[in-house]
Amino acid sequence: MVGGTVIAGGGLAGAAAATLLARGGLRPLLLERTPGPHDKICGDFVSTEAQAHLAALGFDAGRLGGAPIDRVRLVSGERSAEARLPFTALGLTRRRLDAALLDHAAASGVAVRRGVTVRQIDGTALATSDGNLTPATLLLATGKTDVRGAKRDAAGCLDHLIGFKQYYRPAPVTLATLAGAIEIVLFDGGYAGVQRVEDGMVNLCLLVDRRRFDAAGGDVVGDLVATVPRLARLLGGVPPLLARPLTISGVPYGFVHGDGSRNGDAAFRLGDQAGVIPSFTGDGMAIALHSARLAAGTVLGGGSPAAYHAAFRRDCARQIGRAAALQRVGETRAGQALLVAGIGVVPGLLRWAAAATRVPPAALRRAGLAVA
């Protein structure tokens, strides 16, 4: 194929950008490597900004049955602090959300091809599992997975953590405890996020350092659920729903893409290919959707990848940097104690942290969105 617009990756950013391009009069081609709906390592936290971005696509996330979340609870050992969020979020699995959004993109006029893997990129030329493409415009939205020829520059980023994810269907008492709240559980060697999602399920998503991983002897999730008191109270004895937990390593948390001039980058990088905000210390879904809106607007307006990436950095770089700083603090025992103690004394600190790591209101207004 020569000419046209291709989106590599059918997650939130790819599907959203493709939908906007189709609504703008183009006929984009979207390539997604998986043949059908699948789980992803993600906090499954859909903020009010993310919901606004989805609504602007004509997509109602509320109809998918997500669990409402309006509070955040920080737990370290036997100490905890809680604060109300400045919005109501949804706990919604990426399996359900991504599949529905990809269907929405197809209904909007996007040509979707599933089961196609992008193996290498040279400029905008793609080598895929079923042939070669040379689009005029390429949007790279492959999430946390790098593609040969377009590897992210991870220098200085936090890439030492290993991520895990598992789902549970716990007893009603646990569901009641988690009703309306997301819990961030801090422990020696990492932290976890626990929250309700649809269909009476609970998502456990966590990050651990190499030392904690090695000490667990292969079953990190099981070890933490057994040994971290708060996780044991919530999920101890509950059988996991996935045969094996999802896992990922080497993710460059804190990464923000530059202008691409050093490596001749000719692609528009979306989502985690543009910037990677640490899980549960930032709003990754909203940033992914914001990147899609910025990129689609730039493409439709005849702008360059460099102009788009500059706009993305203006809107999101500081938020990603602040979230990475919070993650560094939360990795140490002293930092964990300071966070819980500080929030216990001044609950507004948690609201400030949430606001400081979200896409700012001015950026949303520039993108044509109004969010309280």
Secondary structure, DSSP 8 states (H G I E B T S, - for coil): -BSSEEEE--SHHHHHHHHHHHHTT---EEEESSSS----SS--EE-HHHHHHHHHTT--GGGG--EEEEEEEEEETTEEEEEEEEEEEEE--HHHHHHHHHHHHHHTT-EEEES--EEEEETTEEEETTEEEB-SEEEE--TT---BT-----TTSB---EEEEEEE---HHHHHHHTEEEEEEEETTEEEEEEE-GGG-EEEEEEE-HHHHHHHTT-HHHHHHHHSHHHHHHHTT--BSSSS-EEEE---BT-B---STTTT--SEE-GGGTB---TTSS-HHHHHHHHHHHHHHHHHTT--HHHHHHHHHHHHHHHHHHHHHHHHHHTSHHHHHHHHHHHHH-THHHHHHHHHTS--HHHHHHTT----
